[in-house]
């Protein structure tokens, strides 16, 4: 049985464009088919349709179809991984 916290993380990973289904399988043990079933159960009908349209045949969701080298992505705003806190900025 999957905890609600794990379900939330799986759904988050499934929505991310650059996170392949293989990463979800490695971390949570769910196959692509199982992730699809989970998404269908947990999402609202329109959200489910939008997600399926978005990930259907998307190369970035399938490691074997990727045309780019897998590597870490780092936002310019992100500090070193050990100090992963965005500094508070004052916006005027």
C-alpha positions in Angstrom: 0.0 0.0 0.0 1.2 3.4 -0.9 1.2 6.2 1.7 -0.6 9.4 0.8 2.7 11.2 1.0 4.2 8.8 -1.6 1.1 9.2 -3.8 1.5 13.0 -3.7 5.2 12.6 -4.7 4.4 10.1 -7.5 1.7 12.5 -8.9 4.2 15.4 -8.7 6.9 13.4 -10.5 4.4 12.2 -13.1 3.4 15.8 -13.9 7.1 16.9 -14.3 8.2 16.9 -18.0 11.7 15.8 -17.3 11.0 13.0 -14.9 10.8 9.6 -16.8 8.6 6.8 -15.7 11.7 4.8 -15.1 12.7 7.2 -12.2 9.3 6.6 -10.6 9.7 2.8 -11.0 13.2 3.0 -9.5 12.1 5.1 -6.5 8.6 3.6 -5.8 8.5 0.3 -7.7 5.5 1.4 -9.9 5.5 0.6 -13.6 4.3 3.1 -16.2 1.0 1.3 -16.4 0.6 1.4 -12.6 1.4 5.1 -12.6 -1.2 5.7 -15.3 -3.8 3.8 -13.2 -2.9 5.8 -10.1 -3.2 9.1 -11.9 -6.6 8.1 -13.3 -7.8 7.2 -9.8 -6.4 10.3 -8.1 -7.0 13.1 -10.6 -10.2 14.9 -11.5 -11.5 13.7 -14.9 -10.4 16.9 -16.8 -7.0 16.9 -15.1 -6.6 13.2 -16.1 -7.4 14.1 -19.7 -4.9 17.0 -19.7 -2.2 14.8 -18.2 -2.7 12.0 -20.6 -2.6 14.4 -23.6 0.6 15.9 -22.2 2.5 12.7 -21.5 1.3 10.5 -24.4 4.3 9.7 -26.6 6.4 12.4 -24.8 10.0 11.4 -25.3 11.1 12.9 -22.0 8.8 10.6 -20.0 10.5 7.5 -21.5 14.2 7.1 -20.9 14.7 5.0 -24.0 13.2 7.8 -26.3 15.2 10.7 -24.8 17.4 12.5 -27.3 19.4 14.4 -24.7 21.8 13.2 -22.1 20.4 12.7 -18.7 22.1 14.9 -16.2 21.3 17.2 -13.3 19.3 20.3 -13.9 20.0 23.3 -11.7 18.1 26.5 -11.6 20.1 29.7 -11.4 18.3 30.7 -8.2 19.3 27.4 -6.5 22.3 27.3 -4.1 24.6 24.5 -3.7 22.7 21.2 -3.1 23.8 21.1 0.6 22.4 24.6 1.2 19.2 24.2 -0.9 17.4 27.3 0.3 16.3 30.2 -1.8 17.3 33.4 -0.2 14.6 35.8 0.8 14.4 38.7 -1.6 12.5 41.9 -1.2 10.3 42.7 -4.2 9.3 46.2 -4.8 
